[in-house]
Amino acid sequence: MDWLPKPHSWARLFLFLSFTGLSTQQRDPIINFCRRWGHQAAIVDNKLYYDGGLVTYNGDNSHENLTNPFLLYHDLSAVDPSGMPPPYANLSKNSTIPNVNGGIFWPDTVNKRIYLYGGQFYNEKPWSTNNLYSYDVIYNNWQLTSSPRTNGIARLAYGAGVSVPERGKAYYYGGWMNNYTDPNWSGPGAMTSYLLEYSMDDDMWTNSTGPDNIGRAEGVMLSIPAGDGGLLIYFGGIATSNLGVPRSQPMEQIIVYDPVSSKSYMENATGDIPPNRRRFCAGATWADDRSAYNIYLYGGLPGQPGDGPGFDDIYVLSVPSFTWTRFYPPDGSNGTVPHWGLTCNVVGRGQMIVQGGFFPLDDKCDSPAVWGLHNMDLGRQNNESAIWALFDPKKTNYVIPSPLATVIGAQATGKATVTAPKSGWQNQDLRVLMTRTASYATRTPTRAIPTPTGSSSDDGHKSGLSVGAIVGIAVGSVVGATIIIGLIWFFLFRRFLARKREREQQQQQQQQQQQQQQQQPQGQRPEVSQIPAGNSYYNSQSYPNSNWAYSPGSHASTSSPPPFASLSPHYGHQSPVTELPVEYPPSKFAGYGSQYTAHEAPTPERTPDQR
């Protein structure tokens, strides 16, 4: 029985098995994160949830763009040693829930749900149904909420969406219809001019015409607490031209929608007009007195081919003055690390987390030490008065930074004096609405909401799992332990046979070596095979701000992230990455593909089992 391993060998064998399992998959959404884009994100109960989109994984030698099947969240009540909210991947999402990119998350902070609408499929035929799904934040499960198609509503992708939980309403404007959203679609893709409204409490859809009959997509829409019941602000993206092909939507043209009266208004902005763009992200905040609403825009892809690789800049649209102000970078350029297909989520009115994006000029992972998160301090309330800063869970207020205060004649706390467009109002009804502060009737939950007893930040390793999940984990642990024990004995038996063969071969090898030494001249060394060099694309040296010293198998994605204890601060503009090129629009859009030749690239090869 001398073949039985010593006690320390058991540990090494266990590590070997762990590393073997890792090397065959390398797709843990936290440990192996490299980059993501085209995803959906929303905040409920101080947690930033994100889902879908496309991802690539660190350590996956295929370098393949993959659909993200995971629902994850970051705990916004805490920060880990990296200075960013820690991630968790212990949420449920079964195969009946679609994995899409370019969809929208509508948060309902009253009923503690997140609705998933729209989006397009990648490397997969679109499902025949267009359903609205909701994720239950309290009980960690998904539900089929309704079927919009029964109301004549199609699945749309890369439109602009926003929810107003105070009113129990959600909105979606524009977007693409194509053969990646509808299995029965044929011909080129088309942008829509629809404005959809969804009522969360009674599960009702309204499909109305937007401000005009022009199809639009890839812009943003946000809600501000002005008017009688809030106002929706839309800008950017692309629109259908008179020739039926996409054109840039001018960034100075701002569309305002009043949900109470169902009326749309157009206003022209002035100031530092941003270059036309699409697939950027934005977030709204405001002064305490609501005398000014500031909308921060970041990144994006040029509206027309040939206009550059993209943007790494920040502009702020101030309303009701409808003034654009360039905010970053200070040299007046478009930035050095353009990216698009990212998300922006305002936290507590004082910060905005920018996540992910497609980087066309770099091949590094997107700050894997902080999982692609980059934080804006919207009021620059830090010692360096910097716009990019580490996340502070205690920062819940907003002050107007001096560059904006100068433009709108405001103080840090508000009291803006420039409260009208420079060229005057195009519509007097909008002028009146902008003087009002939205008031919302108290909305009560339509179901029982448990009283919170704590938060996930009480213990960095708590998962907040349901009873069913705990039972599943317990059963899985027993099965897993049985499998591991079986594997151990299997490897031990193989090791015994290998040792036996080695002893039998040793004598033959020794005899052969003696014969070779007798024939070999003095001083000559036997040749050895060169060890192949590692792939620099995933070499740790490619990520100077990352700490790869931790054991890949030592931190489960179902609890806490790896302890990056020695990281330097990492900001959104310092280490962006590129993904493998994604063809846009798909080549099947025969009428549109020629308009975007500069941005097209072949998609990864499909395996035989992919459709």
VOGU-3710 file (C-alpha; in Angstrom, 3 decimals, decimal comma):
1> mdwlpkphsw> 0,000/0,000/0,000  2,960/2,320/-0,520  1,082/3,860/-3,424  -1,376/5,605/-1,046  -0,668/9,352/-0,945  0,784/11,150/2,031  -1,583/13,567/3,844  -0,183/16,621/2,048  -0,674/14,827/-1,277  -4,421/14,719/-0,686
11> arlflflsft> -4,499/18,505/-0,592  -2,449/18,723/-3,750  -4,730/16,218/-5,467  -7,785/18,243/-4,448  -6,208/21,392/-5,835  -5,364/19,509/-9,019  -8,989/18,497/-9,418  -10,111/22,059/-8,742  -7,738/23,499/-11,310  -8,717/20,796/-13,803
21> glstqqrdpi> -12,360/21,785/-13,482  -11,480/25,443/-13,844  -9,346/24,956/-16,910  -12,157/23,173/-18,724  -14,645/25,952/-18,131  -13,026/29,269/-17,129  -16,395/30,983/-17,168  -17,151/32,062/-13,643  -18,978/35,399/-14,037  -16,971/37,015/-11,226
31> infcrrwghq> -13,615/35,271/-11,002  -13,144/35,021/-14,771  -14,733/38,331/-15,735  -13,050/40,079/-18,648  -15,619/42,374/-20,250  -19,352/42,829/-20,914  -21,514/45,072/-23,081  -25,074/45,376/-24,356  -26,470/44,314/-20,963  -29,445/45,485/-18,882
41> aaivdnklyy> -29,014/47,094/-15,440  -31,255/48,506/-12,687  -31,139/49,418/-8,998  -33,588/48,113/-6,398  -33,059/48,226/-2,625  -29,500/49,497/-2,885  -28,410/46,688/-5,172  -27,271/47,128/-8,768  -28,646/44,207/-10,791  -27,403/43,399/-14,278
51> dgglvtyngd> -28,303/40,722/-16,764  -27,740/39,557/-20,312  -25,558/41,263/-22,858  -22,383/39,791/-24,307  -19,312/38,789/-22,324  -15,830/37,410/-22,717  -14,023/35,567/-19,950  -10,477/35,858/-18,734  -8,652/32,568/-19,221  -10,966/31,374/-21,995
61> nshenltnpf> -8,553/30,817/-24,861  -11,355/30,849/-27,418  -11,644/34,643/-27,065  -15,268/34,167/-28,020  -18,105/36,632/-27,555  -20,686/34,781/-25,491  -24,183/35,517/-24,311  -24,232/36,224/-20,585  -26,626/33,742/-18,913  -26,170/35,097/-15,384
71> llyhdlsavd> -28,151/37,524/-13,268  -25,761/39,249/-10,871  -25,757/42,194/-8,506  -23,414/44,559/-6,698  -24,135/45,497/-3,090  -24,217/49,309/-3,085  -24,182/49,495/0,710  -20,561/48,334/0,872  -17,201/48,443/-0,863  -14,526/45,778/-1,006
81> psgmpppyan> -10,756/46,468/-0,891  -10,836/47,533/-4,544  -13,013/50,511/-3,637  -16,044/49,279/-5,560  -19,300/47,540/-4,525  -18,736/43,776/-4,211  -20,452/41,459/-6,719  -22,628/38,415/-6,075  -23,700/35,694/-8,493  -26,067/33,677/-6,308
91> lsknstipnv> -29,300/34,675/-8,040  -31,625/32,364/-9,907  -32,203/32,392/-13,643  -33,430/29,278/-15,399  -33,481/28,386/-19,073  -37,023/29,697/-19,577  -35,766/33,269/-19,163  -34,231/34,650/-22,370  -30,634/35,843/-22,479  -30,698/38,937/-24,656
101> nggifwpdtv> -28,665/42,019/-25,419  -30,062/45,484/-26,018  -33,070/44,921/-23,753  -34,245/47,040/-20,843  -34,587/46,535/-17,095  -37,559/48,380/-15,578  -37,167/48,545/-11,785  -40,262/48,657/-9,585  -38,911/49,817/-6,237  -42,351/49,655/-4,609
111> nkriylyggq> -43,211/46,020/-5,380  -39,538/44,958/-5,391  -39,484/43,606/-8,916  -37,436/44,134/-12,055  -39,133/43,749/-15,431  -37,209/42,493/-18,459  -38,516/43,749/-21,780  -37,202/43,419/-25,325  -33,680/42,715/-26,474  -32,280/40,650/-29,303
121> fynekpwstn> -30,736/37,189/-29,358  -27,162/36,353/-30,263  -26,152/33,143/-32,042  -29,630/31,832/-31,335  -32,918/31,896/-33,178  -35,336/34,323/-31,470  -38,000/32,699/-29,380  -41,431/32,667/-30,950  -43,025/34,484/-28,022  -42,523/38,072/-26,911
131> nlysydviyn> -43,072/37,877/-23,185  -42,526/40,293/-20,330  -40,691/38,682/-17,435  -40,213/39,970/-13,921  -37,578/39,097/-11,373  -38,774/38,990/-7,769  -36,091/40,695/-5,699  -37,527/39,410/-2,420  -37,959/35,730/-3,261  -35,241/35,380/-5,898
141> nwqltssprt> -37,381/33,938/-8,668  -38,680/34,831/-12,104  -42,254/35,056/-13,300  -43,922/35,350/-16,680  -45,827/38,596/-16,233  -47,594/39,118/-19,548  -47,407/38,580/-23,271  -47,138/41,962/-25,017  -47,672/40,329/-28,419  -51,327/39,773/-27,533
151> ngiarlayga> -51,565/43,579/-27,425  -49,940/43,960/-30,839  -46,553/44,837/-29,334  -43,437/43,337/-30,884  -40,105/42,629/-29,259  -37,778/45,608/-29,756  -34,061/46,025/-29,144  -31,715/48,933/-28,485  -34,506/51,413/-27,919  -34,699/53,810/-24,968
161> gvsvpergka> -36,491/52,814/-21,791  -37,157/54,152/-18,312  -39,451/53,347/-15,401  -41,214/55,731/-13,025  -41,899/53,567/-9,954  -43,681/56,421/-8,164  -46,411/56,180/-10,803  -46,111/52,452/-11,436  -45,349/53,095/-15,102  -42,617/52,068/-17,513
171> yyyggwmnny> -41,853/53,457/-20,959  -40,000/52,355/-24,076  -39,393/54,508/-27,129  -38,132/53,464/-30,551  -35,837/50,505/-31,082  -35,034/47,932/-33,744  -37,200/45,178/-35,179  -35,121/42,601/-37,030  -34,439/38,914/-37,516  -32,706/38,798/-34,114
181> tdpnwsgpga> -35,850/39,999/-32,315  -38,538/38,191/-34,311  -38,201/34,652/-35,751  -40,663/35,527/-38,509  -38,909/38,713/-39,594  -37,521/38,866/-43,112  -35,673/41,595/-44,934  -33,735/44,512/-43,487  -34,190/45,673/-39,917  -36,355/48,681/-39,169
191> mtsylleysm> -36,487/51,311/-36,452  -39,849/52,053/-34,864  -41,545/55,281/-33,836  -43,649/53,615/-31,141  -43,880/54,865/-27,584  -44,892/52,003/-25,306  -46,324/52,428/-21,830  -46,622/49,580/-19,352  -48,689/49,802/-16,175  -47,060/47,653/-13,518
201> dddmwtnstg> -50,008/47,389/-11,134  -52,653/46,214/-13,608  -50,412/44,645/-16,273  -51,718/46,825/-19,081  -49,956/47,964/-22,257  -50,496/51,118/-24,279  -48,986/51,469/-27,737  -49,051/55,051/-28,956  -47,336/57,080/-31,623  -44,258/58,973/-30,523
211> pdnigraegv> -43,587/62,664/-31,179  -43,646/62,004/-34,939  -43,575/59,118/-37,397  -39,771/58,984/-37,579  -38,226/55,711/-36,458  -35,502/56,109/-33,830  -33,155/53,824/-31,914  -30,018/53,685/-29,771  -30,674/56,933/-27,894  -31,515/57,400/-24,203
221> mlsipagdgg> -34,632/58,378/-22,281  -34,653/59,531/-18,671  -37,228/60,735/-16,173  -37,029/63,961/-14,165  -39,463/64,986/-11,369  -40,791/68,065/-13,174  -44,225/68,856/-14,559  -47,401/67,414/-13,080  -46,318/63,789/-12,989  -42,731/63,745/-14,177
231> lliyfggiat> -41,295/64,410/-17,633  -39,387/62,089/-19,958  -36,314/63,435/-21,763  -35,036/61,766/-24,943  -31,981/62,586/-27,064  -29,253/61,052/-29,219  -29,152/57,866/-31,237  -30,079/57,436/-34,866  -33,244/58,025/-36,855  -34,719/57,057/-40,196
241> snlgvprsqp> -33,962/59,552/-42,948  -36,159/60,477/-45,904  -34,294/57,830/-47,897  -35,239/55,173/-45,362  -31,697/54,667/-44,065  -30,275/55,608/-40,648  -29,016/59,098/-39,937  -27,759/60,724/-36,766  -30,327/62,189/-34,406  -28,956/65,715/-33,716
251> meqiivydpv> -27,767/66,050/-30,133  -29,181/69,575/-29,907  -32,696/68,264/-30,580  -34,275/67,309/-27,260  -37,622/65,516/-27,112  -39,711/66,018/-23,962  -42,728/63,803/-23,269  -45,407/64,551/-20,682  -47,004/61,240/-19,609  -49,936/62,975/-17,929
261> ssksymenat> -51,150/64,747/-21,069  -49,527/62,296/-23,523  -47,985/65,232/-25,381  -44,505/65,555/-26,848  -42,458/68,719/-27,182  -39,276/69,595/-29,050  -36,629/71,972/-27,732  -33,281/72,969/-29,194  -30,344/72,914/-26,803  -27,397/75,293/-27,003
271> gdippnrrrf> -23,905/75,436/-25,530  -21,233/72,771/-26,021  -23,231/70,499/-28,311  -21,795/66,946/-28,126  -20,862/65,178/-31,362  -23,709/62,993/-32,600  -23,620/59,538/-31,057  -25,526/56,370/-30,243  -25,300/53,473/-27,784  -24,038/55,774/-25,046
281> cagatwaddr> -25,462/55,929/-21,535  -26,740/58,723/-19,321  -28,171/59,389/-15,881  -30,177/62,241/-14,351  -29,780/64,017/-11,034  -30,917/67,364/-9,635  -30,423/69,996/-6,985  -32,405/69,792/-3,765  -34,658/72,666/-4,795  -35,127/71,169/-8,289
291> sayniylygg> -34,307/74,456/-9,924  -32,023/72,547/-12,287  -31,907/68,981/-13,574  -28,525/67,795/-14,822  -28,238/64,815/-17,167  -24,741/63,322/-17,403  -23,869/61,641/-20,711  -20,905/59,320/-21,182  -19,256/57,518/-24,089  -20,955/56,210/-27,192
301> lpgqpgdgpg> -20,440/55,308/-30,823  -20,536/57,968/-33,587  -23,859/58,258/-35,325  -22,312/57,820/-38,771  -19,476/55,622/-40,043  -16,146/57,289/-40,599  -16,591/59,681/-37,681  -14,079/57,934/-35,445  -14,042/54,904/-33,139  -16,205/56,408/-30,409
311> fddiyvlsvp> -16,154/58,621/-27,355  -14,624/58,671/-23,881  -16,101/61,995/-22,804  -18,693/63,464/-20,470  -21,269/66,103/-21,347  -24,019/67,455/-19,122  -27,427/68,614/-20,344  -28,947/71,120/-17,912  -32,726/71,526/-17,917  -34,756/73,807/-18,039
321> sftwtrfypp> -32,048/75,967/-19,622  -31,454/73,218/-22,210  -27,729/73,898/-22,145  -24,971/71,415/-22,947  -21,695/71,681/-21,001  -18,532/69,759/-21,824  -17,334/68,210/-18,571  -14,537/65,739/-19,378  -11,778/65,343/-20,501  -10,299/68,732/-19,603
331> dgsngtvphw> -8,282/68,984/-22,830  -11,457/69,208/-24,896  -10,830/65,977/-26,803  -13,115/62,991/-27,247  -10,940/61,008/-24,832  -8,415/58,268/-25,411  -10,416/55,116/-24,686  -13,743/55,264/-26,537  -16,391/52,702/-25,758  -20,085/52,084/-26,227
341> gltcnvvgrg> -22,811/49,601/-25,294  -22,415/50,450/-21,593  -24,857/51,255/-18,784  -25,142/54,211/-16,395  -26,963/53,993/-13,058  -27,263/56,955/-10,700  -26,837/56,009/-7,038  -28,294/58,315/-4,403  -28,224/61,314/-6,789  -24,529/61,909/-6,032
351> qmivqggffp> -22,766/59,130/-7,955  -23,202/57,250/-11,208  -21,780/53,800/-11,876  -20,692/53,197/-15,462  -20,443/49,530/-16,318  -18,966/47,683/-19,259  -18,812/48,708/-22,881  -17,293/47,705/-26,201  -13,769/49,131/-26,604  -12,589/49,279/-30,238
361> lddkcdspav> -9,006/50,456/-29,629  -7,696/48,208/-26,865  -7,412/44,489/-26,191  -7,227/44,447/-22,399  -9,914/43,255/-20,050  -12,156/45,979/-18,659  -10,637/46,545/-15,222  -11,249/42,947/-14,100  -10,200/43,774/-10,546  -13,365/45,871/-10,215
371> wglhnmdlgr> -15,511/43,842/-12,647  -15,838/46,607/-15,218  -17,291/49,148/-12,771  -16,264/52,816/-12,959  -17,710/55,462/-10,686  -18,500/59,103/-11,410  -18,663/61,547/-8,524  -21,318/63,752/-10,120  -20,737/66,710/-7,811  -16,959/66,132/-7,617
381> qnnesaiwal> -17,260/65,894/-3,831  -13,790/64,534/-3,166  -10,414/65,912/-2,147  -9,189/66,117/-5,747  -12,471/67,524/-7,127  -12,236/64,701/-9,657  -15,105/63,358/-11,726  -13,782/59,766/-11,530  -13,505/58,479/-7,963  -13,891/55,378/-5,855
391> fdpkktnyvi> -17,412/54,536/-4,750  -18,681/55,918/-1,439  -21,807/54,169/-0,073  -22,476/57,097/2,274  -22,645/59,732/-0,455  -26,348/60,271/-1,038  -26,623/63,980/-1,852  -25,796/66,014/-4,938  -24,158/69,406/-5,195  -23,879/71,285/-8,463
401> psplatviga> -20,197/71,356/-9,472  -18,719/74,761/-10,240  -18,452/74,337/-14,053  -22,194/73,705/-14,239  -23,099/76,263/-11,590  -21,389/78,951/-13,665  -23,343/78,024/-16,793  -26,799/77,943/-15,187  -26,224/80,688/-12,628  -26,607/78,402/-9,634
411> qatgkatvta> -25,115/77,762/-6,245  -23,887/74,378/-5,109  -27,259/73,632/-3,512  -29,392/74,958/-6,354  -31,087/78,328/-6,905  -30,432/78,257/-10,647  -31,186/81,553/-12,357  -30,906/80,425/-15,996  -34,234/78,637/-16,315  -35,119/78,996/-19,995
421> pksgwqnqdl> -33,510/78,103/-23,331  -31,189/80,759/-24,709  -33,291/81,169/-27,842  -36,594/81,115/-25,961  -39,252/78,449/-25,572  -40,596/76,739/-28,667  -43,738/75,802/-26,765  -45,244/77,784/-23,917  -46,967/74,731/-22,455  -43,559/73,179/-21,836
431> rvlmtrtasy> -42,403/76,414/-20,210  -45,262/76,145/-17,727  -44,591/72,469/-17,045  -40,943/73,202/-16,297  -41,937/75,591/-13,517  -43,758/72,812/-11,668  -42,385/70,162/-9,363  -43,855/66,724/-9,882  -45,961/65,372/-7,074  -46,840/61,707/-6,949
441> atrtptraip> -49,685/60,096/-5,066  -48,442/57,572/-2,553  -48,238/54,251/-4,326  -48,753/51,207/-2,145  -47,457/47,713/-2,937  -49,875/45,294/-4,532  -48,441/42,440/-2,473  -47,088/41,897/1,026  -43,564/43,254/1,406  -41,552/41,713/4,268
451> tptgsssddg> -39,875/44,087/6,682  -36,132/44,083/6,045  -34,111/42,449/8,804  -30,641/43,238/7,517  -28,573/43,658/4,416  -26,098/41,573/2,538  -23,372/43,899/3,733  -23,677/42,533/7,282  -21,547/39,618/6,199  -19,647/39,637/2,935
461> hksglsvgai> -20,303/35,903/2,504  -24,047/35,830/3,110  -26,048/35,042/0,047  -29,614/35,692/1,179  -30,765/32,432/-0,413  -34,299/31,126/-0,327  -35,229/27,940/1,532  -35,428/26,047/-1,744  -31,995/27,262/-2,723  -30,563/26,221/0,646
471> vgiavgsvvg> -32,064/22,741/0,288  -30,714/22,543/-3,234  -27,266/23,539/-2,061  -27,364/20,957/0,710  -28,356/18,183/-1,673  -25,850/19,396/-4,216  -23,121/19,415/-1,591  -23,764/15,772/-0,715  -23,790/14,758/-4,360  -20,731/16,872/-5,028
481> atiiigliwf> -18,851/15,339/-2,121  -19,702/11,851/-3,360  -18,443/12,703/-6,826  -15,233/14,190/-5,449  -14,558/11,102/-3,316  -15,182/8,888/-6,333  -12,832/10,990/-8,430  -10,163/10,841/-5,753  -10,255/7,037/-5,594  -10,347/6,881/-9,384
491> flfrrflark> -7,222/8,994/-9,649  -5,549/7,040/-6,847  -6,184/3,752/-8,648  -4,854/5,206/-11,876  -1,844/6,429/-9,956  -1,249/2,915/-8,604  -1,331/1,485/-12,123  0,925/4,257/-13,364  3,447/3,618/-10,580  3,454/-0,062/-11,459
501> rereqqqqqq> 4,108/0,689/-15,114  6,821/3,165/-14,150  8,663/0,547/-12,088  8,484/-1,875/-14,984  9,771/0,732/-17,418  12,480/2,136/-15,161  14,862/-0,720/-15,746  14,391/-0,496/-19,515  14,939/3,284/-19,451  18,067/2,959/-17,327
511> qqqqqqqqqq> 19,484/0,419/-19,735  18,699/2,688/-22,702  20,249/5,718/-20,980  23,429/3,774/-20,257  23,669/2,789/-23,914  23,091/6,412/-25,031  25,712/7,764/-22,633  28,247/5,340/-24,008  27,536/6,594/-27,555  27,231/10,363/-26,708
521> pqgqrpevsq> 30,353/12,600/-26,886  31,460/14,309/-23,667  29,836/17,723/-22,971  26,840/17,294/-25,290  23,378/17,804/-23,720  20,284/15,924/-24,810  17,745/18,160/-26,611  14,580/19,182/-24,813  11,299/20,494/-26,182  10,655/24,188/-25,744
531> ipagnsyyns> 7,822/25,143/-23,464  5,236/27,030/-25,497  4,844/30,658/-24,499  1,649/31,758/-22,777  -1,043/33,687/-24,580  -0,273/37,344/-23,977  -3,922/38,258/-24,523  -4,772/36,688/-21,206  -1,372/37,035/-19,576  -1,543/38,677/-16,170
541> qsypnsnway> 1,072/41,158/-17,321  -1,565/42,624/-19,611  -3,402/43,888/-16,545  -0,923/45,904/-14,466  -3,569/46,973/-11,982  -4,855/43,467/-11,367  -3,855/41,098/-8,619  -3,809/37,534/-9,914  -2,035/36,006/-6,934  -5,175/34,491/-5,430
551> spgshastss> -6,038/30,874/-6,047  -8,586/30,646/-8,889  -10,577/28,061/-7,016  -10,497/29,638/-3,602  -13,415/32,038/-3,974  -16,823/30,829/-5,035  -18,899/33,164/-7,135  -21,898/32,431/-4,957  -20,473/34,363/-2,050  -17,886/37,075/-2,173
561> pppfaslsph> -15,465/38,207/-4,884  -11,735/37,541/-4,776  -9,962/39,680/-2,142  -7,972/42,103/-4,284  -6,081/43,404/-1,294  -3,252/45,260/-2,997  -5,020/47,056/-5,799  -4,387/50,611/-6,846  -7,432/52,816/-7,453  -8,873/52,095/-10,880
571> yghqspvtel> -10,961/54,612/-12,763  -13,244/54,352/-15,736  -10,897/55,994/-18,196  -7,660/54,291/-17,249  -7,828/50,713/-18,484  -10,641/50,177/-20,967  -10,739/47,129/-23,131  -11,823/45,864/-26,459  -14,062/42,963/-27,195  -13,877/40,780/-30,224
581> pveyppskfa> -15,611/42,631/-33,067  -19,357/42,224/-33,287  -20,996/42,776/-36,628  -23,344/45,726/-36,497  -25,938/45,814/-37,858  -26,233/42,119/-38,734  -25,411/41,378/-42,344  -28,964/40,168/-42,852  -30,077/43,817/-42,694  -29,521/44,152/-46,431
591> gygsqytahe> -30,788/47,702/-46,586  -28,719/48,971/-43,679  -25,432/47,113/-43,695  -23,795/49,414/-46,216  -24,398/52,369/-43,949  -22,123/50,949/-41,249  -19,314/49,378/-43,215  -16,680/51,106/-41,104  -17,853/49,300/-37,983  -18,507/45,853/-39,399
601> aptpertpdq> -16,359/42,849/-38,594  -16,936/39,116/-38,838  -18,555/37,396/-35,915  -16,801/34,453/-34,241  -17,149/31,139/-36,004  -20,112/29,143/-34,864  -19,769/25,628/-33,661  -21,847/22,956/-35,412  -24,464/22,948/-32,664  -25,146/26,674/-32,997
611> r> -27,902/27,969/-35,236
//
